[in-house]
């Protein structure tokens, strides 16, 4: 059975949801509503994982923004937890780049 192609409309909706959540999170943060900002960043991560995968660069950027929110509030436990997730994304890209570099050698 052939693997089905991703539905373009589903992908567009997921990307739109990510962008709306990020815009809302940033606005809530500027207004000092850190609880709402966190909720929207978490929702953006959920949509981003569905669209690009857990270890995608896009999700990594959202994780960094959430980590920055936590740092601004002095929430060190949450910062450390996100550091592990962000490190996993970075390791994924490091090893992918290493494999690509080695596959190009003759």
C-alpha positions in Angstrom: 0.0 0.0 0.0 1.5 3.4 -1.0 2.1 5.9 1.6 -0.2 8.9 1.3 1.1 12.4 0.8 0.5 14.9 3.5 -2.6 17.0 2.9 -1.5 20.5 1.9 -4.5 22.1 3.6 -3.7 20.3 6.8 -0.1 21.5 6.7 -1.3 25.1 6.0 -3.7 24.9 8.9 -1.0 23.7 11.2 1.3 26.4 10.2 -1.4 29.0 10.6 -2.2 27.7 14.1 1.5 28.0 15.0 1.7 31.5 13.8 -1.5 32.6 15.5 -0.4 31.0 18.8 3.1 32.7 18.5 1.6 36.1 17.8 -0.8 35.7 20.8 2.0 34.5 23.0 4.2 37.5 22.2 1.3 39.9 22.6 0.4 38.4 26.0 4.0 38.6 27.1 4.2 42.3 26.2 1.0 42.9 28.2 2.5 41.1 31.2 0.1 38.1 31.0 2.8 35.4 31.4 0.4 32.6 32.2 -1.5 33.2 28.9 1.8 33.6 27.0 3.0 30.2 28.3 -0.2 28.5 27.4 0.0 29.9 23.8 3.7 28.9 23.4 2.8 25.4 24.6 -0.1 25.3 22.0 2.3 26.5 19.3 4.7 23.7 20.2 1.9 21.2 20.0 0.9 22.4 16.5 4.6 22.7 15.4 5.3 19.1 16.4 2.3 17.9 14.4 3.5 19.9 11.4 7.4 19.6 11.5 8.2 17.0 14.1 9.5 17.1 17.6 13.1 17.7 16.7 12.6 20.3 14.0 14.3 23.7 13.9 11.0 25.4 14.0 9.9 23.7 17.2 13.4 24.4 18.6 12.9 28.1 18.0 9.5 28.0 19.8 11.1 26.2 22.7 13.8 28.9 22.9 11.1 31.6 23.1 9.3 29.7 25.9 12.6 29.3 27.7 13.2 33.0 27.4 9.8 33.6 29.0 10.7 31.3 31.9 14.1 33.0 32.3 12.5 36.4 32.5 10.3 35.1 35.4 13.2 33.3 37.2 11.7 29.9 36.7 14.9 27.9 36.7 13.3 24.5 36.9 11.3 25.1 33.8 14.4 26.6 32.1 16.4 23.5 32.8 13.7 21.2 31.6 13.5 23.1 28.3 17.3 23.0 28.0 17.1 19.2 27.7 14.6 19.4 24.9 16.5 22.1 23.1 19.7 20.1 23.4 18.0 17.1 21.8 17.0 19.3 18.8 20.6 20.6 18.5 22.1 17.1 18.8 19.7 15.9 16.0 20.9 18.7 13.7 24.6 18.2 14.6 24.5 14.5 13.8 22.5 15.0 10.7 25.1 17.6 9.5 27.9 15.2 10.4 26.3 12.3 8.5 25.7 14.6 5.5 29.3 15.8 5.6 30.6 12.2 5.8 28.4 10.9 3.0 29.8 13.5 0.6 33.4 12.2 1.1 34.9 9.9 -1.5 
